[in-house]
C-alpha cells in the first residue's frame, strides 16, 4: 500500500513538473500569458483600425509575437500606412511596431 502511494505521489509530481514546463516560454514559442497578452494587443489594434473609416482594415493584417507587432498588407496611400501605424502605436503593451504596409 505504501509503495502504491509513493508511486502515485511520484507520478503526480512528474505531472506537475511537466505542466509547468509546458507553460515556459522559449525563444520561438510564447508562454500562455504572453499568448493571451498578444491576442489582446492584436484585438485592440484591429478594433482601432476598423473604427477608422478611411482605412480598409480588412486589407491590413496584424500579427503580434511577444509584444512585437507587425502590420502587413496593402493600403491606398502613404498617409493610410502612417495612420495605421499611429493607431497601432497607441495600444499599451507594445514593445516594438513593424509597419510593413505596402502602398499599391
Phi and psi restraints in degrees (value plus and minus 20) as a CYANA .aco file:
   2 UNK   PHI     -88.1   -48.1
   2 UNK   PSI     -53.8   -13.8
   3 UNK   PHI     -86.0   -46.0
   3 UNK   PSI     -59.2   -19.2
   4 UNK   PHI     -84.1   -44.1
   4 UNK   PSI     -61.9   -21.9
   5 UNK   PHI     -84.6   -44.6
   5 UNK   PSI     -61.2   -21.2
   6 UNK   PHI     -83.0   -43.0
   6 UNK   PSI     -63.3   -23.3
   7 UNK   PHI     -84.2   -44.2
   7 UNK   PSI     -62.3   -22.3
   8 UNK   PHI     -83.6   -43.6
   8 UNK   PSI     -61.6   -21.6
   9 UNK   PHI     -83.6   -43.6
   9 UNK   PSI     -62.0   -22.0
  10 UNK   PHI     -82.9   -42.9
  10 UNK   PSI     -64.6   -24.6
  11 UNK   PHI     -84.5   -44.5
  11 UNK   PSI     -58.6   -18.6
  12 UNK   PHI     -83.1   -43.1
  12 UNK   PSI     -64.0   -24.0
  13 UNK   PHI     -83.1   -43.1
  13 UNK   PSI     -63.3   -23.3
  14 UNK   PHI     -83.4   -43.4
  14 UNK   PSI     -59.2   -19.2
  15 UNK   PHI     -83.7   -43.7
  15 UNK   PSI     -62.6   -22.6
  16 UNK   PHI     -86.3   -46.3
  16 UNK   PSI     -61.5   -21.5
  17 UNK   PHI     -82.1   -42.1
  17 UNK   PSI     -62.9   -22.9
  18 UNK   PHI     -83.4   -43.4
  18 UNK   PSI     -60.8   -20.8
  19 UNK   PHI     -84.0   -44.0
  19 UNK   PSI     -62.5   -22.5
  20 UNK   PHI     -88.8   -48.8
  20 UNK   PSI     -56.9   -16.9
  21 UNK   PHI     -88.5   -48.5
  21 UNK   PSI     -49.8    -9.8
  22 UNK   PHI     -86.8   -46.8
  22 UNK   PSI     -44.2    -4.2
  23 UNK   PHI    -111.1   -71.1
  23 UNK   PSI     -23.8    16.2
  24 UNK   PHI     -93.6   -53.6
  24 UNK   PSI     116.4   156.4
  25 UNK   PHI    -103.7   -63.7
  25 UNK   PSI     125.5   165.5
  26 UNK   PHI    -141.6  -101.6
  26 UNK   PSI    -198.8  -158.8
  27 UNK   PHI     -84.8   -44.8
  27 UNK   PSI     -53.4   -13.4
  28 UNK   PHI    -124.0   -84.0
  28 UNK   PSI     -26.8    13.2
  29 UNK   PHI    -147.9  -107.9
  29 UNK   PSI     130.9   170.9
  30 UNK   PHI    -115.4   -75.4
  30 UNK   PSI     133.3   173.3
  31 UNK   PHI     -96.3   -56.3
  31 UNK   PSI     149.5   189.5
  32 UNK   PHI     -80.4   -40.4
  32 UNK   PSI     -63.1   -23.1
  33 UNK   PHI     -83.3   -43.3
  33 UNK   PSI     -61.6   -21.6
  34 UNK   PHI     -84.2   -44.2
  34 UNK   PSI     -59.2   -19.2
  35 UNK   PHI     -81.9   -41.9
  35 UNK   PSI     -63.7   -23.7
  36 UNK   PHI     -85.7   -45.7
  36 UNK   PSI     -63.4   -23.4
  37 UNK   PHI     -80.9   -40.9
  37 UNK   PSI     -65.1   -25.1
  38 UNK   PHI     -84.4   -44.4
  38 UNK   PSI     -57.5   -17.5
  39 UNK   PHI     -84.1   -44.1
  39 UNK   PSI     -59.4   -19.4
  40 UNK   PHI     -86.7   -46.7
  40 UNK   PSI     -62.5   -22.5
  41 UNK   PHI     -80.8   -40.8
  41 UNK   PSI     -66.9   -26.9
  42 UNK   PHI     -79.5   -39.5
  42 UNK   PSI     -64.2   -24.2
  43 UNK   PHI     -83.4   -43.4
  43 UNK   PSI     -60.9   -20.9
  44 UNK   PHI     -85.3   -45.3
  44 UNK   PSI     -60.3   -20.3
  45 UNK   PHI     -86.7   -46.7
  45 UNK   PSI     -65.7   -25.7
  46 UNK   PHI     -80.8   -40.8
  46 UNK   PSI     -59.8   -19.8
  47 UNK   PHI     -83.8   -43.8
  47 UNK   PSI     -62.2   -22.2
  48 UNK   PHI     -84.1   -44.1
  48 UNK   PSI     -60.2   -20.2
  49 UNK   PHI     -87.4   -47.4
  49 UNK   PSI     -57.9   -17.9
  50 UNK   PHI     -87.0   -47.0
  50 UNK   PSI     -54.1   -14.1
  51 UNK   PHI     -90.0   -50.0
  51 UNK   PSI     -44.4    -4.4
  52 UNK   PHI    -102.1   -62.1
  52 UNK   PSI      93.7   133.7
  53 UNK   PHI     -86.9   -46.9
  53 UNK   PSI     -43.9    -3.9
  54 UNK   PHI    -100.6   -60.6
  54 UNK   PSI     -36.0     4.0
  55 UNK   PHI    -117.4   -77.4
  55 UNK   PSI     117.6   157.6
  56 UNK   PHI    -110.1   -70.1
  56 UNK   PSI      65.3   105.3
  57 UNK   PHI     -84.4   -44.4
  57 UNK   PSI     -41.2    -1.2
  58 UNK   PHI     -92.4   -52.4
  58 UNK   PSI     -37.3     2.7
  59 UNK   PHI    -113.8   -73.8
  59 UNK   PSI     -20.8    19.2
  60 UNK   PHI    -129.5   -89.5
  60 UNK   PSI     103.5   143.5
  61 UNK   PHI    -120.9   -80.9
  61 UNK   PSI     116.7   156.7
  62 UNK   PHI    -138.6   -98.6
  62 UNK   PSI     104.1   144.1
  63 UNK   PHI    -145.8  -105.8
  63 UNK   PSI     117.8   157.8
  64 UNK   PHI    -149.3  -109.3
  64 UNK   PSI     111.0   151.0
  65 UNK   PHI    -160.4  -120.4
  65 UNK   PSI      95.4   135.4
  66 UNK   PHI      33.3    73.3
  66 UNK   PSI      21.9    61.9
  67 UNK   PHI      64.4   104.4
  67 UNK   PSI     -25.2    14.8
  68 UNK   PHI    -115.4   -75.4
  68 UNK   PSI     100.0   140.0
  69 UNK   PHI    -122.6   -82.6
  69 UNK   PSI     115.0   155.0
  70 UNK   PHI    -142.2  -102.2
  70 UNK   PSI     104.8   144.8
  71 UNK   PHI    -120.1   -80.1
  71 UNK   PSI     109.3   149.3
  72 UNK   PHI    -161.4  -121.4
  72 UNK   PSI     141.6   181.6
  73 UNK   PHI     107.3   147.3
  73 UNK   PSI    -182.5  -142.5
  74 UNK   PHI    -141.5  -101.5
  74 UNK   PSI     119.7   159.7
  75 UNK   PHI    -150.1  -110.1
  75 UNK   PSI     145.2   185.2
  76 UNK   PHI     -99.8   -59.8
  76 UNK   PSI     -45.6    -5.6
  77 UNK   PHI    -170.8  -130.8
  77 UNK   PSI     145.3   185.3
  78 UNK   PHI     -85.2   -45.2
  78 UNK   PSI     -51.4   -11.4
  79 UNK   PHI     -85.5   -45.5
  79 UNK   PSI     -58.0   -18.0
  80 UNK   PHI     -85.5   -45.5
  80 UNK   PSI     -59.8   -19.8
  81 UNK   PHI     -84.3   -44.3
  81 UNK   PSI     -63.0   -23.0
  82 UNK   PHI     -85.5   -45.5
  82 UNK   PSI     -61.1   -21.1
  83 UNK   PHI     -84.0   -44.0
  83 UNK   PSI     -61.6   -21.6
  84 UNK   PHI     -82.7   -42.7
  84 UNK   PSI     -61.2   -21.2
  85 UNK   PHI     -84.2   -44.2
  85 UNK   PSI     -58.5   -18.5
  86 UNK   PHI     -85.3   -45.3
  86 UNK   PSI     -63.6   -23.6
  87 UNK   PHI     -82.6   -42.6
  87 UNK   PSI     -65.4   -25.4
  88 UNK   PHI     -86.0   -46.0
  88 UNK   PSI     -57.1   -17.1
  89 UNK   PHI     -86.7   -46.7
  89 UNK   PSI     -40.2    -0.2
  90 UNK   PHI     -96.0   -56.0
  90 UNK   PSI     -38.3     1.7
  91 UNK   PHI     -94.2   -54.2
  91 UNK   PSI     110.3   150.3
  92 UNK   PHI     -94.5   -54.5
  92 UNK   PSI     126.6   166.6
  93 UNK   PHI      82.4   122.4
  93 UNK   PSI     -26.1    13.9
  94 UNK   PHI     -99.4   -59.4
  94 UNK   PSI     111.1   151.1
  95 UNK   PHI    -111.9   -71.9
  95 UNK   PSI     -54.3   -14.3
  96 UNK   PHI    -174.1  -134.1
  96 UNK   PSI     127.3   167.3
  97 UNK   PHI    -143.1  -103.1
  97 UNK   PSI     104.1   144.1
  98 UNK   PHI    -130.9   -90.9
  98 UNK   PSI      88.6   128.6
  99 UNK   PHI    -115.8   -75.8
  99 UNK   PSI      74.7   114.7
 100 UNK   PHI    -122.8   -82.8
 100 UNK   PSI       9.3    49.3
 101 UNK   PHI     -92.0   -52.0
 101 UNK   PSI     122.0   162.0
 102 UNK   PHI    -132.0   -92.0
 102 UNK   PSI     112.1   152.1
 103 UNK   PHI    -103.1   -63.1
 103 UNK   PSI     106.0   146.0
